[in-house]
């Protein structure tokens, strides 16, 4: 209804379906507004009988495994584009971006990149930030390889913990 309102009054609308809303149907099926879940209301709006006109809908997630299968039903989206996790070269570039202003004292950067197999760009950024926190806690102005290794381990553990919390 929100999207329809914007189209009616503005002539065009762009909406985004975030993965947390999409996942809500699967994980939080008990959450209801007027007897319907927020994700179900959004899907109904997309699939409704009324022509949506100039509405552009963009959906993105890095947890495809968590989406309600009904969201991916044929005909719902014009295109589904899969963007894989970064390869070694891309992970190195992401490290370079997030460490360019950091005061580093690291030995072999490839060792760090190898330890981040399966990490997304956000995971690598989180590891860089966490490595900085480890150095600050140790009252140092340089971030060491050990800081990065601890940070990578911490981010890896968060992955495992969130996976267990979701899947048991």
C-alpha positions in Angstrom: 0.0 0.0 0.0 2.9 2.3 0.7 4.4 1.8 -2.8 1.0 2.2 -4.4 0.5 5.5 -2.5 3.8 6.8 -3.7 3.1 5.8 -7.3 -0.4 7.4 -7.2 1.0 10.7 -5.8 4.4 10.9 -7.4 4.1 8.8 -10.6 7.1 6.7 -9.8 8.6 4.8 -6.8 11.6 2.6 -6.0 11.4 0.2 -3.1 13.9 -2.2 -1.6 13.2 -5.5 0.0 15.9 -6.0 2.5 16.9 -9.5 3.5 15.7 -8.9 7.1 12.1 -8.3 5.9 12.3 -11.2 3.5 13.7 -13.5 6.2 10.9 -12.4 8.5 8.4 -14.6 6.8 10.5 -17.6 7.4 11.8 -16.9 10.9 9.2 -14.6 12.5 6.0 -16.1 11.1 4.4 -15.3 14.5 4.8 -11.5 13.8 1.5 -10.2 12.5 0.0 -6.8 11.5 -3.7 -7.1 11.0 -3.2 -10.9 10.7 -0.5 -10.7 8.1 3.3 -10.6 8.3 5.2 -7.5 7.0 7.0 -9.6 4.4 3.7 -11.1 3.2 2.1 -7.7 2.9 5.1 -6.5 0.7 4.9 -9.6 -1.5 1.2 -9.2 -1.9 1.8 -5.6 -3.0 4.3 -6.8 -5.6 2.1 -9.6 -6.9 -1.2 -7.6 -6.6 -3.7 -7.4 -9.3 -3.1 -3.7 -9.9 -0.5 -2.6 -12.4 2.4 -1.1 -10.5 3.3 1.2 -13.4 6.7 2.8 -12.9 7.6 0.9 -9.7 11.1 -0.5 -9.6 11.7 -3.1 -7.0 15.2 -4.1 -5.9 15.8 -7.0 -3.6 19.2 -7.9 -2.2 20.5 -10.4 0.3 23.7 -12.2 1.1 21.7 -14.9 2.8 19.8 -16.6 0.0 19.5 -19.7 2.1 17.4 -17.8 4.6 14.8 -16.4 2.2 11.3 -17.7 2.1 11.1 -19.8 -1.1 7.8 -17.9 -2.0 9.9 -14.8 -2.6 11.8 -16.5 -5.4 8.8 -18.0 -7.1 9.0 -17.7 -10.9 7.6 -14.5 -12.3 8.1 -12.5 -9.1 11.3 -10.8 -10.2 12.4 -10.0 -13.7 16.0 -11.0 -12.9 17.9 -12.7 -10.1 21.6 -11.8 -10.2 24.0 -13.9 -8.1 27.0 -12.1 -6.9 29.4 -14.6 -5.3 31.7 -14.0 -2.3 34.9 -12.4 -3.4 37.8 -14.5 -4.7 41.4 -14.1 -3.4 42.2 -11.2 -5.7 39.0 -9.3 -4.7 39.6 -10.0 -1.0 43.1 -8.5 -1.3 41.6 -5.4 -3.0 39.0 -5.1 -0.3 41.7 -5.4 2.4 43.7 -2.7 0.6 40.7 -0.4 0.6 39.9 -0.8 4.3 43.5 -0.7 5.5 44.8 2.2 3.4 44.6 4.7 6.3 45.7 2.2 9.0 49.1 2.1 10.5 50.1 -1.5 9.6 52.9 -3.6 10.9 52.2 -6.9 9.2 54.4 -9.5 7.7 52.8 -11.5 4.9 49.5 -9.9 3.7 48.7 -13.1 1.7 48.4 -15.0 4.9 45.6 -12.7 6.0 43.8 -12.9 2.7 44.0 -16.7 2.7 42.4 -16.8 6.2 39.3 -15.0 4.9 38.2 -17.6 2.4 34.4 -17.4 2.3 34.3 -13.9 3.8 32.1 -11.2 2.2 33.4 -7.6 1.7 31.5 -6.6 4.9 33.2 -9.4 6.8 36.6 -8.2 5.7 35.7 -4.6 6.7 34.6 -5.9 10.1 37.8 -7.8 10.5 39.9 -4.7 9.7 37.9 -2.6 12.1 38.2 -5.3 14.8 42.0 -5.6 14.2 42.2 -1.9 14.9 40.2 -2.4 18.2 42.7 -5.1 19.2 45.6 -2.7 18.7 43.8 0.1 20.6 43.1 -2.2 23.5 46.8 -3.1 23.6 47.6 0.6 23.6 49.5 0.3 20.3 49.5 2.7 17.3 50.4 -0.1 14.8 48.1 -3.0 13.8 49.9 -6.3 13.7 49.4 -9.6 11.9 48.3 -11.0 15.2 45.6 -8.3 15.6 44.3 -9.3 12.2 44.4 -13.0 12.9 42.5 -12.5 16.2 40.0 -10.3 14.4 39.5 -12.9 11.6 39.0 -15.6 14.2 36.4 -13.4 16.0 34.5 -12.8 12.8 34.6 -16.5 11.9 33.2 -17.4 15.3 30.3 -14.9 14.8 29.5 -16.7 11.5 29.5 -20.1 13.2 27.4 -18.7 16.2 24.8 -17.1 13.9 24.6 -20.2 11.8 23.9 -22.3 14.9 21.4 -19.8 16.2 19.5 -20.0 12.9 19.8 -23.7 12.2 20.2 -25.2 15.6 
